[in-house]
């Protein structure tokens, strides 16, 4: 659609806006890109004062770890193809194969299956194929860029970082599931309630959300520490101690996150006309059936958007997880902080960087797959319709 002449921006304003946007993107993306480059280099290259050594990794390449032009071109083609599949094909596959009413589960299963398939192809099959092609590719098969994955192997296998990843999955899955289950029911009830009590409930929830996280942890901590004594009359001598277990973190993070979830989902429900509920009731549905079969299918973009925020709270939390979990059950963020807080060699520091890069990959994948639902959800929540 052509823009009218009165609304067209002058060239100087467009140039200034584009310059500021470009500068912001560079400042925001540079740290992530730089540590990603460092994580694939030997310690000598990673901490070199010469940026070109960090990028091209001469020492890494001299150690026999490098990529040829054939490797780079093939890898870029696979990455572009994977991105196109994630943006275009994957949403259609999930929508076609997911049973009605199980959209969230379908998206989670689809995202997990896609991630596993990508890892197998990119890090399993592709290196074997390229290893056979490089010797016969001539100059295209000669290493030109130093790169090694030994730090990722040390982090995930030798240091057992996969356990921290597993604990993060348990915590985030528990927080997202409970927050969305309670939040959708409470948000729907408050959005459809005409009582002034609903307003005061929301105000109390907002005040509770504004409390520092350390206050909530301090209140819950004695209960978790003494949980065995508290539960012994009910469960007997086998009563568990909740302190140090992921369940304790899930309970606290849900308490922190639930007010925000209720507020956000309530705003989404308010954008859905009441006439949909009335039409469902006229057709013979109960209140819950109207909510389940009529309202929720319209609400999925809002639920996915709210679920993403809940996921980020649990996934990136440091304070609650570091205070309530012991060393054996730590999630990824406190585990990475432990890398930097101890006396380390340069090799340990590069491994810490590799671990930090590892936890960003699921976030990028999540946003790429759910981008349409997130944009749709944010737009629906921002406009009162």
C-alpha positions as CSV (number, residue, x, y, z in Angstrom):
1,X,0.0,0.0,0.0
2,X,1.4,3.4,-1.0
3,X,2.0,5.9,1.7
4,X,0.4,9.3,1.2
5,X,2.8,12.2,0.5
6,X,1.8,14.0,3.8
7,X,2.8,10.9,5.8
8,X,6.1,10.3,4.1
9,X,9.1,10.8,6.3
10,X,12.0,13.0,5.1
11,X,15.1,11.3,4.0
12,X,17.1,12.7,7.0
13,X,14.6,11.3,9.5
14,X,14.6,7.9,7.8
15,X,18.4,7.8,7.8
16,X,18.6,8.8,11.4
17,X,16.0,6.2,12.5
18,X,17.8,3.5,10.5
19,X,21.1,4.5,11.9
20,X,19.9,4.3,15.5
21,X,18.2,1.0,14.9
22,X,21.3,-0.5,13.3
23,X,23.5,0.7,16.1
24,X,21.1,-0.7,18.7
25,X,21.0,-4.1,16.9
26,X,24.8,-4.2,16.7
27,X,25.2,-3.3,20.4
28,X,22.6,-5.9,21.5
29,X,23.8,-8.7,19.2
30,X,27.6,-8.2,19.5
31,X,28.1,-9.9,23.0
32,X,26.1,-13.0,22.0
33,X,27.8,-13.4,18.6
34,X,31.3,-12.7,20.2
35,X,31.0,-15.3,23.0
36,X,29.6,-17.8,20.5
37,X,32.7,-17.3,18.4
38,X,35.0,-17.6,21.5
39,X,33.3,-20.8,22.5
40,X,34.5,-22.7,19.4
41,X,38.2,-21.6,19.8
42,X,41.1,-22.9,21.8
43,X,41.8,-20.8,24.9
44,X,44.8,-19.1,23.2
45,X,42.6,-17.9,20.4
46,X,39.6,-17.2,22.5
47,X,41.4,-14.7,24.7
48,X,43.7,-13.3,22.1
49,X,44.2,-9.5,22.1
50,X,44.0,-9.7,18.3
51,X,40.3,-9.9,17.2
52,X,41.3,-11.6,13.9
53,X,42.8,-14.4,15.9
54,X,39.5,-14.8,17.8
55,X,37.6,-14.9,14.6
56,X,39.9,-17.1,12.4
57,X,41.5,-19.2,15.2
58,X,45.0,-19.9,13.8
59,X,46.1,-21.9,16.9
60,X,42.8,-23.9,16.8
61,X,43.4,-24.6,13.1
62,X,47.0,-25.6,13.7
63,X,45.8,-28.1,16.3
64,X,43.9,-29.9,13.5
65,X,40.4,-28.3,14.2
66,X,39.0,-26.3,11.4
67,X,36.4,-25.7,8.8
68,X,37.0,-25.7,5.1
69,X,35.1,-23.6,2.5
70,X,33.0,-26.7,1.7
71,X,32.1,-27.1,5.4
72,X,31.2,-23.4,5.8
73,X,29.0,-23.3,2.6
74,X,27.3,-26.6,3.4
75,X,26.7,-25.6,7.0
76,X,25.1,-22.2,6.0
77,X,22.8,-24.0,3.5
78,X,21.7,-26.4,6.2
79,X,21.1,-23.6,8.7
80,X,19.1,-21.5,6.1
81,X,17.0,-24.6,5.2
82,X,16.4,-25.3,8.9
83,X,15.3,-21.7,9.5
84,X,12.9,-21.8,6.5
85,X,11.4,-25.1,7.8
86,X,11.0,-23.7,11.3
87,X,9.2,-20.6,9.9
88,X,7.1,-22.0,7.2
89,X,6.7,-25.8,7.3
90,X,6.8,-26.7,11.0
91,X,3.7,-24.6,12.0
92,X,1.7,-26.2,9.2
93,X,2.8,-29.7,10.2
94,X,2.0,-29.1,13.9
95,X,-1.5,-27.7,13.1
96,X,-2.3,-30.6,10.7
97,X,-1.1,-33.4,13.0
98,X,-2.2,-32.1,16.4
99,X,-5.6,-33.3,17.7
100,X,-8.2,-30.7,18.4
101,X,-7.8,-29.1,21.8
102,X,-4.2,-30.1,22.3
103,X,-2.5,-27.2,20.5
104,X,0.0,-26.4,23.2
105,X,1.1,-30.0,23.7
106,X,1.4,-30.3,19.9
107,X,3.6,-27.3,19.7
108,X,5.8,-28.5,22.5
109,X,6.2,-31.9,21.0
110,X,6.8,-30.5,17.5
111,X,9.4,-28.0,18.8
112,X,11.2,-30.8,20.8
113,X,11.2,-33.2,17.8
114,X,12.4,-30.4,15.5
115,X,15.3,-29.5,17.9
116,X,16.4,-33.2,18.2
117,X,16.2,-33.7,14.4
118,X,18.3,-30.6,13.8
119,X,21.0,-31.6,16.4
120,X,21.2,-35.1,14.8
121,X,21.6,-33.8,11.3
122,X,23.8,-30.8,12.0
123,X,26.1,-32.3,14.6
124,X,25.8,-36.0,13.8
125,X,25.3,-36.7,10.1
126,X,26.7,-33.6,8.5
127,X,30.3,-33.9,10.0
128,X,30.5,-37.5,8.8
129,X,29.4,-36.6,5.3
130,X,31.8,-33.6,5.1
131,X,34.6,-35.6,6.6
132,X,34.4,-38.0,3.6
133,X,34.0,-35.1,1.0
134,X,36.8,-32.8,2.2
135,X,39.8,-35.0,1.2
136,X,38.5,-35.2,-2.4
137,X,37.4,-31.5,-2.6
138,X,40.9,-30.1,-3.3
139,X,41.4,-26.4,-2.2
140,X,37.7,-26.3,-1.1
141,X,38.4,-29.0,1.5
142,X,41.5,-27.2,3.1
143,X,40.7,-25.8,6.6
144,X,40.5,-22.0,6.6
145,X,38.7,-21.2,9.8
146,X,39.7,-22.7,13.2
147,X,36.8,-24.3,15.1
148,X,36.5,-27.0,17.8
149,X,33.6,-28.4,19.7
150,X,35.7,-29.9,22.5
151,X,34.6,-27.3,25.0
152,X,30.9,-28.2,24.4
153,X,31.8,-31.9,24.8
154,X,33.6,-31.1,28.1
155,X,30.7,-29.1,29.4
156,X,27.8,-31.4,28.5
157,X,29.5,-34.8,28.9
158,X,32.5,-34.6,31.2
159,X,31.1,-31.9,33.5
160,X,27.6,-33.3,33.4
161,X,25.9,-30.1,32.3
162,X,23.1,-32.3,30.8
163,X,21.9,-32.8,34.4
164,X,21.5,-29.0,34.9
165,X,19.7,-28.9,31.6
166,X,17.3,-31.6,32.7
167,X,16.6,-29.8,36.0
168,X,15.9,-26.6,34.0
169,X,13.4,-28.5,31.9
170,X,11.7,-29.9,35.0
171,X,11.5,-26.5,36.6
172,X,10.3,-24.6,33.5
173,X,7.8,-27.3,32.6
174,X,6.3,-27.3,36.1
175,X,6.1,-23.5,36.3
176,X,4.6,-23.0,32.8
177,X,2.0,-25.8,33.3
178,X,0.8,-24.7,36.7
179,X,0.9,-21.0,35.8
180,X,-1.1,-21.4,32.6
181,X,-3.6,-23.8,34.1
182,X,-4.4,-21.6,37.1
183,X,-4.0,-18.4,35.1
184,X,-6.4,-19.3,32.3
185,X,-9.1,-20.3,34.8
186,X,-8.6,-17.3,37.1
187,X,-8.1,-14.8,34.2
188,X,-11.3,-16.0,32.5
189,X,-13.3,-15.8,35.8
190,X,-12.0,-12.3,36.6
191,X,-12.6,-11.1,33.0
192,X,-16.2,-12.2,33.0
193,X,-16.9,-11.1,36.6
194,X,-18.8,-7.9,37.2
195,X,-18.0,-7.8,40.9
196,X,-15.8,-5.1,42.4
197,X,-14.1,-7.9,44.4
198,X,-12.4,-9.0,41.2
199,X,-10.7,-5.6,40.9
200,X,-9.4,-5.8,44.5
201,X,-8.1,-9.3,43.9
202,X,-6.1,-8.0,40.9
203,X,-4.7,-5.1,43.0
204,X,-3.6,-7.5,45.7
205,X,-2.0,-9.8,43.0
206,X,-0.2,-6.8,41.6
207,X,1.2,-5.8,45.0
208,X,2.3,-9.4,45.6
209,X,4.0,-9.5,42.2
210,X,5.9,-6.3,43.1
211,X,7.5,-7.8,46.2
212,X,11.3,-8.6,45.9
213,X,11.9,-12.3,45.2
214,X,14.2,-12.5,48.2
215,X,11.3,-11.7,50.5
216,X,9.2,-14.7,49.2
217,X,12.2,-17.0,49.4
218,X,12.8,-16.0,53.0
219,X,9.2,-16.8,53.8
220,X,9.2,-20.2,52.1
221,X,12.6,-21.3,53.2
222,X,11.8,-22.4,56.8
223,X,8.8,-24.4,55.4
224,X,10.9,-26.2,52.9
225,X,13.7,-26.9,55.4
226,X,11.3,-28.4,57.9
227,X,9.0,-30.0,55.3
228,X,9.9,-33.6,56.5
229,X,8.7,-32.8,60.0
230,X,5.6,-31.1,58.7
231,X,4.7,-33.9,56.3
232,X,5.6,-36.8,58.6
233,X,2.2,-37.0,60.3
234,X,0.6,-37.4,56.8
235,X,3.3,-39.5,54.9
236,X,4.9,-41.3,57.8
237,X,8.7,-41.8,58.2
238,X,9.3,-41.5,54.4
239,X,8.2,-37.9,54.3
240,X,10.5,-36.1,51.9
241,X,12.5,-32.9,52.5
242,X,11.5,-30.4,49.8
243,X,14.6,-28.2,50.3
244,X,17.0,-28.8,47.5
245,X,14.4,-30.3,45.2
246,X,13.0,-28.8,42.0
247,X,9.5,-28.9,43.5
248,X,10.4,-26.2,46.0
249,X,11.6,-23.9,43.2
250,X,8.5,-24.6,41.1
251,X,6.3,-23.6,44.1
252,X,8.1,-20.3,44.7
253,X,8.4,-19.3,41.0
254,X,4.7,-20.1,40.5
255,X,3.9,-17.9,43.5
256,X,6.0,-15.1,41.9
257,X,4.7,-15.5,38.4
258,X,1.0,-16.2,39.0
259,X,-0.2,-12.6,39.5
260,X,1.5,-11.5,36.3
261,X,0.0,-14.5,34.4
262,X,-3.5,-13.7,35.8
263,X,-3.3,-10.1,34.8
264,X,-2.0,-10.8,31.3
265,X,-4.5,-13.6,30.5
266,X,-7.4,-11.5,31.9
267,X,-6.5,-8.7,29.4
268,X,-6.7,-11.3,26.6
269,X,-10.0,-12.7,27.8
270,X,-11.4,-9.2,27.9
271,X,-10.7,-8.8,24.2
272,X,-13.0,-11.8,23.4
273,X,-16.6,-10.7,23.0
274,X,-19.1,-11.9,25.7
275,X,-21.4,-12.9,22.8
276,X,-19.3,-16.0,22.2
277,X,-20.0,-17.2,25.7
278,X,-23.7,-16.4,25.4
279,X,-23.9,-18.2,22.0
280,X,-22.3,-21.3,23.5
281,X,-24.6,-21.3,26.4
282,X,-27.6,-21.0,24.1
283,X,-26.4,-24.0,22.2
284,X,-26.4,-26.1,25.4
285,X,-22.9,-25.8,26.7
286,X,-22.1,-25.5,30.4
287,X,-19.9,-22.6,31.5
288,X,-16.8,-24.9,31.5
289,X,-17.7,-26.4,28.1
290,X,-18.1,-22.9,26.7
291,X,-14.7,-22.0,28.1
292,X,-13.1,-25.2,26.9
293,X,-14.5,-25.6,23.4
294,X,-15.3,-22.0,22.3
295,X,-13.1,-19.5,24.2
296,X,-9.8,-21.4,24.5
297,X,-9.4,-22.0,20.7
298,X,-9.5,-18.2,20.2
299,X,-7.2,-17.7,23.2
300,X,-4.2,-19.8,22.1
301,X,-2.0,-16.9,20.9
302,X,-2.5,-15.2,24.2
303,X,-1.8,-18.4,26.1
304,X,1.4,-19.0,24.1
305,X,2.6,-15.5,24.7
306,X,1.9,-15.7,28.4
307,X,3.5,-19.1,28.5
308,X,6.7,-17.7,26.9
309,X,7.0,-15.1,29.6
310,X,6.5,-17.7,32.3
311,X,9.1,-19.9,30.6
312,X,11.6,-17.0,30.6
313,X,11.1,-16.3,34.3
314,X,11.7,-19.9,35.3
315,X,14.5,-20.5,32.7
316,X,16.5,-17.4,33.5
317,X,16.0,-17.4,37.3
318,X,19.2,-17.2,39.4
319,X,18.2,-16.1,42.9
320,X,15.5,-18.6,43.7
321,X,17.2,-21.6,42.2
322,X,20.6,-20.8,43.7
323,X,19.0,-20.5,47.2
324,X,16.6,-23.4,47.1
325,X,18.6,-26.1,45.1
326,X,21.6,-28.0,46.2
327,X,24.7,-28.6,44.0
328,X,23.3,-31.9,42.6
329,X,20.0,-30.3,41.4
330,X,21.1,-26.9,40.1
331,X,19.6,-25.5,37.0
332,X,21.7,-24.1,34.2
333,X,21.9,-20.4,35.2
334,X,23.3,-21.0,38.7
335,X,25.6,-23.7,37.3
336,X,27.1,-21.3,34.9
337,X,27.5,-18.7,37.6
338,X,29.5,-21.3,39.6
339,X,31.9,-21.6,36.7
340,X,32.9,-17.9,36.9
341,X,32.8,-17.7,40.7
342,X,35.6,-20.2,41.3
343,X,39.3,-20.1,40.6
344,X,39.6,-21.2,36.9
345,X,42.0,-21.6,34.1
346,X,41.5,-20.2,30.7
347,X,40.2,-23.6,29.6
348,X,37.5,-23.5,32.3
349,X,36.5,-20.0,31.3
350,X,36.0,-21.0,27.7
351,X,33.9,-24.0,28.9
352,X,31.9,-21.5,30.9
353,X,31.3,-19.4,27.8
354,X,30.3,-22.6,25.9
355,X,27.8,-23.4,28.6
356,X,26.4,-19.8,28.4
357,X,26.0,-20.1,24.7
358,X,24.3,-23.4,25.1
359,X,21.4,-22.0,27.2
360,X,20.7,-19.3,24.6
361,X,20.0,-21.8,21.8
362,X,16.6,-23.1,23.1
363,X,15.5,-19.5,23.5
364,X,16.2,-18.6,19.9
365,X,14.5,-21.8,18.7
366,X,11.5,-21.1,20.9
367,X,11.0,-17.6,19.6
368,X,11.6,-18.7,15.9
369,X,8.9,-21.4,16.1
370,X,6.3,-19.5,18.1
371,X,6.9,-16.1,16.4
372,X,3.5,-15.9,14.7
373,X,1.6,-16.8,17.9
374,X,3.7,-14.4,19.9
375,X,3.1,-11.5,17.6
376,X,-0.6,-12.3,17.3
377,X,-0.9,-12.6,21.1
378,X,0.9,-9.3,21.8
379,X,-1.2,-7.5,19.2
380,X,-4.4,-9.0,20.7
381,X,-3.4,-8.0,24.2
382,X,-2.4,-4.5,23.2
383,X,-5.7,-3.6,21.4
384,X,-9.0,-3.5,23.2
385,X,-11.5,-5.1,20.8
